[in-house]
């Protein structure tokens, strides 16, 4: 029986991974089960291939599958879709961000799934005052951690389940109340050495700018898939933040720009295997 070149290549690990990457790029979003059936290999084999391709930067690993880089670059995705992207990275970032929060402090949290993960990680805190435009945050906050919760008003973006409006509150008399916070936790869509922190929506960018201006300290939250990208609306320049919390060290150019602007980069501790690899370089 003749086996064509394409079929022979499929049975080779390197060839299979190349075809798998191409298939994900063409399809946009796939599941592990779908790939196992298509390529005639086990689910465990597909998972290992996807993990390696994700590490190589060829695609983005999600819960139960993967998505193409072009799919990730579409910035306005519904919340339920974004919840499944970069889940492990978001949880690492969230744990690090929660460690910056001090008991009895006031924090502002903007819309997004990374900041939502932070809210879920505040269970060990007490007596917090939280102000947010993220409609999912109040329900995610551990009740034992919270003194008061405030939600900024305005129109609701159903795509992101966040409000768009002024970062302020008014007294019953109508007078505007002056508000500030100890720490602003701001999730952004992209981080670039020249463009700074950017997002895809003008109104959200304006809210994020105002949250930053009212904060004693500012932590920008962004996973590594957002490095070196520039979106429609600038939130602020790099130097407006005190911290960039992310899942891995940024590329050299961005890292140098952050250092020049006195932004501290916070990443998870390296595993023994990663430390060994760094030492070997």
C-alpha positions as CSV (number, residue, x, y, z in Angstrom):
1,X,0.0,0.0,0.0
2,X,1.4,3.4,-1.0
3,X,1.5,6.0,1.7
4,X,1.8,9.6,0.5
5,X,4.3,12.0,1.8
6,X,1.8,13.9,3.8
7,X,0.6,10.8,5.6
8,X,4.2,9.6,6.3
9,X,5.1,13.1,7.8
10,X,2.0,13.0,10.0
11,X,3.4,9.9,11.8
12,X,6.7,11.7,12.6
13,X,6.7,13.9,15.8
14,X,8.2,16.9,14.2
15,X,6.1,16.7,11.2
16,X,3.0,16.1,13.2
17,X,3.6,19.1,15.4
18,X,4.2,21.3,12.3
19,X,0.9,20.1,10.8
20,X,-0.9,20.5,14.1
21,X,0.4,24.1,14.4
22,X,-0.7,24.8,10.8
23,X,-4.2,23.3,11.5
24,X,-4.7,25.4,14.6
25,X,-3.6,28.6,12.7
26,X,-6.1,27.8,9.9
27,X,-9.0,26.8,12.3
28,X,-8.5,29.4,14.9
29,X,-9.7,27.4,17.9
30,X,-9.5,23.6,18.5
31,X,-10.0,21.0,21.2
32,X,-7.6,18.3,22.3
33,X,-10.2,15.6,21.4
34,X,-10.6,17.0,17.9
35,X,-6.8,17.0,17.3
36,X,-6.4,13.5,18.7
37,X,-9.0,12.2,16.3
38,X,-7.7,14.1,13.3
39,X,-4.0,13.1,13.8
40,X,-4.7,9.6,15.0
41,X,-2.7,9.9,18.3
42,X,-3.6,9.8,22.0
43,X,-5.0,12.8,23.9
44,X,-1.8,12.8,26.1
45,X,0.3,13.1,23.0
46,X,-1.7,16.0,21.7
47,X,-1.5,17.7,25.1
48,X,2.3,17.3,25.1
49,X,2.5,18.7,21.5
50,X,0.3,21.7,22.4
51,X,2.4,22.4,25.5
52,X,5.5,22.4,23.4
53,X,4.0,24.5,20.6
54,X,2.7,27.0,23.2
55,X,6.2,27.2,24.8
56,X,7.6,27.8,21.3
57,X,5.2,30.7,20.8
58,X,3.4,29.0,17.9
59,X,-0.1,29.1,19.5
60,X,-1.8,29.8,22.8
61,X,-2.8,26.9,25.1
62,X,-6.3,27.0,26.6
63,X,-8.3,24.8,28.9
64,X,-9.1,21.7,26.8
65,X,-7.4,22.8,23.6
66,X,-5.6,25.8,21.9
67,X,-6.2,28.9,19.9
68,X,-4.2,30.5,17.1
69,X,-2.1,33.6,17.6
70,X,-4.4,35.5,15.2
71,X,-7.4,34.6,17.4
72,X,-5.6,36.0,20.5
73,X,-4.8,39.2,18.6
74,X,-8.5,39.9,18.3
75,X,-8.7,42.2,21.3
76,X,-12.5,42.4,21.8
77,X,-13.6,39.0,22.8
78,X,-16.5,38.1,25.1
79,X,-15.7,37.4,28.7
80,X,-16.5,33.7,28.5
81,X,-14.0,33.3,25.7
82,X,-11.3,35.3,27.5
83,X,-11.7,33.3,30.7
84,X,-10.3,30.2,28.9
85,X,-7.2,32.0,27.5
86,X,-3.9,32.0,29.4
87,X,-5.6,30.5,32.5
88,X,-2.5,29.3,34.3
89,X,-0.7,32.6,33.6
90,X,-3.5,34.7,34.9
91,X,-3.6,32.7,38.1
92,X,0.1,33.2,38.7
93,X,-0.3,36.9,38.0
94,X,-3.3,37.1,40.3
95,X,-1.5,35.5,43.2
96,X,1.4,37.9,42.9
97,X,-1.0,40.9,42.6
98,X,-2.9,39.8,45.7
99,X,0.4,39.8,47.7
100,X,0.7,43.5,47.0
101,X,-2.7,44.2,48.7
102,X,-2.5,45.3,52.3
103,X,-5.2,44.6,54.9
104,X,-7.5,47.6,55.6
105,X,-6.5,49.3,52.4
106,X,-8.5,50.7,49.5
107,X,-8.0,49.2,46.0
108,X,-9.4,49.9,42.6
109,X,-9.8,47.1,40.1
110,X,-10.7,47.6,36.4
111,X,-12.5,45.3,34.0
112,X,-10.9,42.1,32.7
113,X,-10.4,38.4,33.5
114,X,-7.0,38.8,35.0
115,X,-8.3,41.3,37.5
116,X,-11.2,39.0,38.2
117,X,-8.7,36.3,39.1
118,X,-7.1,38.8,41.6
119,X,-10.4,39.3,43.3
120,X,-10.8,35.5,43.8
121,X,-7.3,35.4,45.4
122,X,-8.0,37.9,48.2
123,X,-9.4,35.3,50.6
124,X,-6.5,35.8,53.1
125,X,-7.1,39.6,53.4
126,X,-9.3,41.5,55.7
127,X,-11.1,44.8,55.9
128,X,-10.6,45.8,52.2
129,X,-12.5,48.6,50.4
130,X,-12.9,47.8,46.7
131,X,-14.0,50.1,44.0
132,X,-14.4,48.6,40.5
133,X,-16.0,48.9,37.1
134,X,-15.8,45.1,36.7
135,X,-19.3,43.7,37.2
136,X,-18.0,40.2,37.9
137,X,-15.7,41.3,40.7
138,X,-18.3,41.9,43.5
139,X,-19.5,38.3,43.3
140,X,-15.9,36.9,43.1
141,X,-14.6,38.8,46.2
142,X,-14.4,36.6,49.3
143,X,-16.9,38.0,51.8
144,X,-14.5,37.7,54.7
145,X,-12.0,40.0,53.0
146,X,-14.4,42.9,52.3
147,X,-15.4,45.9,54.3
148,X,-17.1,47.9,51.4
149,X,-17.6,47.4,47.7
150,X,-18.4,50.2,45.3
151,X,-19.2,49.9,41.6
152,X,-18.6,52.8,39.2
153,X,-21.7,53.7,37.2
154,X,-22.2,54.3,33.5
155,X,-23.0,52.3,30.5
156,X,-22.3,48.6,30.5
157,X,-20.2,47.0,27.8
158,X,-21.9,43.6,27.5
159,X,-18.9,42.2,25.7
160,X,-16.6,42.7,28.8
161,X,-19.2,43.0,31.5
162,X,-17.6,46.3,32.7
163,X,-19.1,49.7,33.1
164,X,-17.8,52.7,31.2
165,X,-18.2,56.1,32.9
166,X,-16.6,58.5,35.4
167,X,-14.3,57.2,38.2
168,X,-16.2,59.2,40.8
169,X,-19.2,59.2,43.1
170,X,-21.6,61.9,44.1
171,X,-23.1,62.7,47.5
172,X,-26.9,62.8,47.9
173,X,-26.6,66.6,47.6
174,X,-25.1,66.2,44.1
175,X,-21.6,67.3,45.1
176,X,-18.8,65.2,43.7
177,X,-16.8,63.3,46.3
178,X,-13.1,63.2,46.1
179,X,-11.9,59.6,46.1
180,X,-8.5,57.9,46.1
181,X,-7.0,54.5,46.7
182,X,-3.9,52.9,48.0
183,X,-3.4,50.5,45.1
184,X,-4.9,50.4,41.6
185,X,-4.8,46.9,39.9
186,X,-5.1,47.6,36.2
187,X,-5.3,44.8,33.5
188,X,-4.2,46.1,30.1
189,X,-4.4,44.7,26.5
190,X,-0.9,45.3,25.5
191,X,2.5,46.5,26.8
192,X,5.1,48.1,24.5
193,X,8.4,49.8,25.1
194,X,7.4,52.9,23.1
195,X,3.6,52.9,23.3
196,X,3.4,52.0,27.0
197,X,0.2,50.4,28.2
198,X,-2.7,50.3,25.7
199,X,-6.2,48.8,25.3
200,X,-8.7,48.5,22.5
201,X,-11.5,50.8,23.8
202,X,-11.3,54.6,24.2
203,X,-13.8,54.8,27.1
204,X,-12.1,52.0,29.0
205,X,-8.7,53.6,28.5
206,X,-10.1,56.9,30.0
207,X,-11.4,55.0,33.0
208,X,-8.1,53.2,33.5
209,X,-6.2,56.5,33.2
210,X,-8.4,58.0,35.9
211,X,-8.0,55.0,38.2
212,X,-4.2,55.3,37.9
213,X,-4.3,59.1,38.6
214,X,-6.2,58.4,41.9
215,X,-3.8,55.7,43.2
216,X,-0.9,55.8,45.6
217,X,0.6,52.8,43.9
218,X,-0.2,51.3,40.5
219,X,0.3,47.6,39.4
220,X,-0.2,46.8,35.7
221,X,-1.3,43.2,35.1
222,X,-0.4,41.6,31.7
223,X,0.5,38.1,30.6
224,X,3.4,37.6,28.2
225,X,1.2,37.3,25.2
226,X,0.6,41.0,25.4
227,X,4.3,42.0,25.2
228,X,5.5,44.0,22.2
229,X,1.9,44.9,21.0
230,X,0.2,48.2,20.6
231,X,-3.6,48.6,20.6
232,X,-5.9,51.5,19.7
233,X,-6.0,53.6,22.8
234,X,-3.1,54.4,25.1
235,X,-3.8,54.0,28.8
236,X,-0.5,55.6,30.0
237,X,3.2,55.6,29.5
238,X,5.3,53.0,31.1
239,X,6.4,55.2,34.0
240,X,2.9,55.7,35.3
241,X,3.1,52.3,37.0
242,X,5.1,51.1,40.0
243,X,4.8,47.4,39.1
244,X,4.3,45.2,36.0
245,X,3.1,41.9,37.2
246,X,3.4,39.2,34.6
247,X,4.0,35.4,34.1
248,X,7.5,35.6,32.6
249,X,10.3,38.1,32.1
250,X,9.6,40.5,29.2
251,X,11.9,40.7,26.2
252,X,15.2,42.6,26.7
253,X,14.0,45.8,25.0
254,X,10.9,46.1,27.0
255,X,12.7,45.0,30.2
256,X,15.2,47.8,29.7
257,X,12.5,50.4,29.0
258,X,10.6,49.4,32.2
259,X,13.8,49.6,34.2
260,X,14.6,53.1,32.8
261,X,11.1,54.1,34.0
262,X,11.6,52.6,37.4
263,X,8.9,50.0,37.0
264,X,9.5,46.9,39.0
265,X,8.8,43.7,37.1
266,X,7.2,41.0,39.3
267,X,7.2,37.4,38.0
268,X,6.6,34.0,39.6
269,X,9.7,32.4,41.1
270,X,11.6,30.3,38.6
271,X,11.3,26.5,39.0
272,X,14.5,24.5,39.6
273,X,14.4,23.4,36.0
274,X,14.1,26.9,34.8
275,X,16.9,28.1,37.1
276,X,19.2,25.3,35.8
277,X,18.4,26.3,32.2
278,X,19.3,30.0,32.9
279,X,22.5,29.0,34.6
280,X,23.5,26.9,31.6
281,X,23.1,29.8,29.2
